[in-house]
Amino acid sequence: MAKTIQKFGGNLFAFIALLFVILNPVTGAIAKQPWKDVTFAMFCVLLLTYSIHIICDQNWIHHPVNVILFCLVSVVASLMRHNGVLFTVPLIAIILWNIDSKKLLFSLICGIIILFILILIIR
């Protein structure tokens, strides 16, 4: 996340954001009590970071590893909480709206559907 902030906001902004997270007393309290809400929030922040990369840098999503990571994080964020779909579905719709390549669009949709099916079968 810090690398994304550095890329789009500059070094000073990334340093201030990193210090805010590290020095915030809430961060220590969250580290001691691993709730599923905290995990959901972490996956949502990671999904937002990937979304910023996809929207701002169209070449980022052309790597197969990035497509797999995006699909996996979106599925985990959706299944982590009962209302996780209310966050991920509109976000994925916005991303799919901004993607130009039909082949890439097809691979993202197929990847998300396959991961949903696999995780539901495992559960």
PLY file of the C-alpha trace (Angstrom):
ply
format ascii 1.0
element vertex 123
property float x
property float y
property float z
element edge 122
property int vertex1
property int vertex2
end_header
0.00 0.00 0.00
2.85 2.39 0.81
4.37 1.80 -2.63
1.06 2.73 -4.25
0.81 5.91 -2.18
4.41 6.72 -3.06
3.78 6.15 -6.76
0.68 8.34 -6.95
1.25 10.80 -4.09
4.98 11.25 -3.72
7.57 10.37 -1.07
6.48 12.87 1.57
2.84 11.84 1.44
3.77 8.14 1.64
6.06 8.79 4.61
3.36 10.73 6.49
0.77 8.02 5.78
3.15 5.28 6.92
3.96 7.15 10.14
0.26 7.66 10.81
-0.42 3.94 10.55
2.64 2.86 12.55
2.31 5.40 15.36
-1.46 5.15 15.72
-2.38 3.40 19.00
-5.34 1.73 17.33
-2.92 -0.28 15.19
-1.48 -1.93 18.30
-4.94 -2.70 19.66
-5.97 -4.26 16.37
-2.82 -6.39 16.30
-3.74 -7.84 19.72
-7.35 -8.68 18.83
-7.64 -10.35 15.42
-11.35 -9.93 14.64
-12.81 -10.92 11.33
-13.75 -7.25 10.82
-10.07 -6.33 10.88
-9.24 -9.02 8.34
-12.11 -7.87 6.14
-10.85 -4.28 6.33
-7.32 -5.38 5.42
-8.55 -7.25 2.36
-10.72 -4.27 1.35
-7.74 -1.91 1.58
-5.67 -4.35 -0.47
-8.49 -4.62 -3.02
-8.70 -0.83 -3.22
-4.95 -0.67 -3.76
-5.19 -3.17 -6.61
-8.13 -1.21 -8.03
-6.10 2.01 -8.05
-3.38 0.16 -9.96
-5.88 -1.21 -12.48
-7.60 2.12 -13.12
-4.44 4.27 -13.23
-2.07 1.82 -14.92
-3.73 -0.32 -17.58
-0.58 -2.47 -17.99
-0.66 -3.64 -14.36
-3.57 -5.99 -14.95
-2.00 -7.62 -18.03
0.31 -9.75 -15.87
-1.29 -13.12 -15.03
-0.07 -13.01 -11.41
-1.83 -9.68 -10.86
-5.07 -11.03 -12.33
-4.90 -14.04 -10.01
-4.13 -11.85 -6.99
-6.96 -9.47 -7.78
-9.45 -12.32 -8.23
-8.31 -14.04 -5.04
-8.45 -10.90 -2.91
-11.87 -9.93 -4.25
-13.29 -13.38 -3.51
-11.81 -13.48 -0.01
-13.11 -9.98 0.73
-16.55 -11.00 -0.51
-16.69 -14.16 1.59
-15.06 -12.76 4.75
-18.22 -10.99 5.93
-21.87 -11.45 5.06
-22.02 -7.92 3.65
-18.68 -8.10 1.84
-20.45 -8.47 -1.49
-21.89 -4.98 -1.00
-18.32 -3.66 -1.17
-16.75 -5.86 -3.82
-19.48 -6.08 -6.45
-19.77 -2.30 -7.07
-15.98 -1.98 -7.00
-15.56 -4.77 -9.55
-18.32 -3.21 -11.69
-16.43 0.11 -11.72
-13.20 -1.66 -12.66
-14.84 -3.68 -15.42
-16.35 -0.47 -16.74
-12.84 1.03 -17.08
-11.08 -1.95 -18.70
-10.61 -1.69 -22.46
-9.57 -5.21 -23.45
-12.38 -7.74 -23.95
-10.00 -10.65 -23.44
-8.89 -9.24 -20.10
-12.48 -8.55 -19.11
-13.40 -12.15 -19.88
-10.44 -13.51 -17.88
-11.30 -11.39 -14.84
-14.94 -12.47 -14.84
-14.01 -16.14 -15.32
-11.36 -15.97 -12.61
-13.74 -14.48 -10.06
-16.48 -17.00 -10.88
-14.09 -19.97 -10.67
-12.67 -18.80 -7.33
-16.18 -18.30 -5.91
-17.15 -21.82 -6.94
-13.94 -23.36 -5.53
-14.23 -21.58 -2.19
-17.92 -22.46 -1.85
-17.13 -26.12 -2.57
-14.35 -26.14 0.02
-16.59 -24.57 2.65
0 1
1 2
2 3
3 4
4 5
5 6
6 7
7 8
8 9
9 10
10 11
11 12
12 13
13 14
14 15
15 16
16 17
17 18
18 19
19 20
20 21
21 22
22 23
23 24
24 25
25 26
26 27
27 28
28 29
29 30
30 31
31 32
32 33
33 34
34 35
35 36
36 37
37 38
38 39
39 40
40 41
41 42
42 43
43 44
44 45
45 46
46 47
47 48
48 49
49 50
50 51
51 52
52 53
53 54
54 55
55 56
56 57
57 58
58 59
59 60
60 61
61 62
62 63
63 64
64 65
65 66
66 67
67 68
68 69
69 70
70 71
71 72
72 73
73 74
74 75
75 76
76 77
77 78
78 79
79 80
80 81
81 82
82 83
83 84
84 85
85 86
86 87
87 88
88 89
89 90
90 91
91 92
92 93
93 94
94 95
95 96
96 97
97 98
98 99
99 100
100 101
101 102
102 103
103 104
104 105
105 106
106 107
107 108
108 109
109 110
110 111
111 112
112 113
113 114
114 115
115 116
116 117
117 118
118 119
119 120
120 121
121 122
